[in-house]
Amino acid sequence: MNFTKADLQKETTYKASRSGGKGGQNVNKVSSKVELLFSVDNSLLFTDEEKALLNDKLQSRLNKDGLVQVICDEERSQYLNKEKAIERLTVLLTKALHKPKTRKATKVSKAAKAARLESKKINSAKKESRKRSFGEGD
């Protein structure tokens, strides 16, 4: 990960609007809701491979202009909403760039196979001993 919060802030644009929710009459006057827009394609922080990966993984988060959109209106202050939005964007990009380890296929060991078969034999014998034999005891 070759980006920091400060680098992301340089490449993002913000839109502020009036937020619903708590705040009383202040809600009608102050634009505290923050909409963060980030262009993956125009970013200088990522290589072409990373950009392709981000565009692929964040397909559902892109708007019609191809920008990643993060909206935050949880706090009453615009500054705190900006901080939360940039934090969310950082988490979003980090998760999208994470490459999971490839799983290595392994065989079941001979000892494990033998133990499983042995337990099956024991269980089978236990159930076999519960059966009644009708034809023999008359």
N, C-alpha and C positions, 0 to 999 in steps of 0.2 A: 504494500500500500504506500504509494508515493505522494499522498496528499494530506494536508492538514486542514483544520477548521478554518484557519486564516486564508489559506489558498482558495478554499471553496467560496468564502465570502467575497473574494475579489471577482469571482466568475459568476456570481448569482445576481439576479435582479429580484426586487421585492415590490409587491403591490400591497397597499394597506387599504382596508375597508372597514366599515362599521360591523361590529360583531354583535351577535345576539347573546342572550344569556344574562348572567348576573352583572350587576353594575349600576342598577337603578337608572336615574335620568342621565347619568354619565354615558351610558351606552349610545344614546342618540346623538352625542356630540363628538365622541372620540373614535378615531379609526384605529382600533387595536388588533383587529384580525389581520394576520399576515399570510400572504400567498407568496411562496418562494418559487422562482422559476430558474431551472438550471439546464443549460444546453450541453448535452454530452458530446455532440458532434463538433461544437466549436471550442471545446475545452482543450487547454494546453497541458493539463495534468495527466492525461491518459494517452497510452499508445493506441495505434489503430486496432490492434487485437483486443485491447481492453475496452475500447469504444464499441466494437462489434459485440462483445460479450455483454456489456451494459445495455446496449440497445435491445439485445435479444431477451435478457432476463427482466428488464424493466419495461417491457412492451406495454403492459397493462397500466403503467404509471405515466406514460407519455401522453401529452395532449395532442391536438391536431397539428400544432406547429413543431412537434418533435421535442418538446421541452419536458423535463421531469418537473412535476408540480407537487409541492408539499404545502398543505394548508394547516395553519395552527391558530386557534382562537380560544385556547384554554385559559390563558391568563388575562388579567385586566390591563396589563401594560404591553405596549407594542414592542418594546425592547425585549421583554421576557419571551414573547411569542416568536420574535426573530431568532433568539438563542435556541429555543426549542426546535424551531423549524430547521435550523442549520444542523442541529444535533441529529434530528431524524434523517436528514439527507445524508449525513456522514454514515450513519448506521445502515441506511438503505444501500449506499454505494459499496460499503465494506462487505455486506452480505452478498451483494450481486457479484463482486469480484472474487469471493471465496471459492476456491476449487476443492471439492471434497477429495479425500484420498481414494485411490482406486482400490477396490477390494481384490485381494489375492485369493484365488480359489485354493482350498486345501482339502486333502483327503482325510477321512476318518481313520484314526490309527488302528492297527491290528488289535491292540489291547482293548480299545474301546469297543470294537466290533465283537470281540470274544466276550467281553463283559456283558454286552447287550444280549447276545445269543444265550449266554448262560442264565441270565435273569429270565429270559423268555422260557427256557427249558424248565426252570424251577417253578415259574408261574403255571406252566402247562401241566406239570406233574401235580401241583397242588390242586388244580381244577379237575384233573383226571381222577384223583383220589376221592373226590366228592361224589362222583357218579355212582349210582346204584346199578348193580348187575342183576337183572330180573331173571334171566334164563338159568343161572348156575345154582342158586340156592334152593331150589324146589325139592 
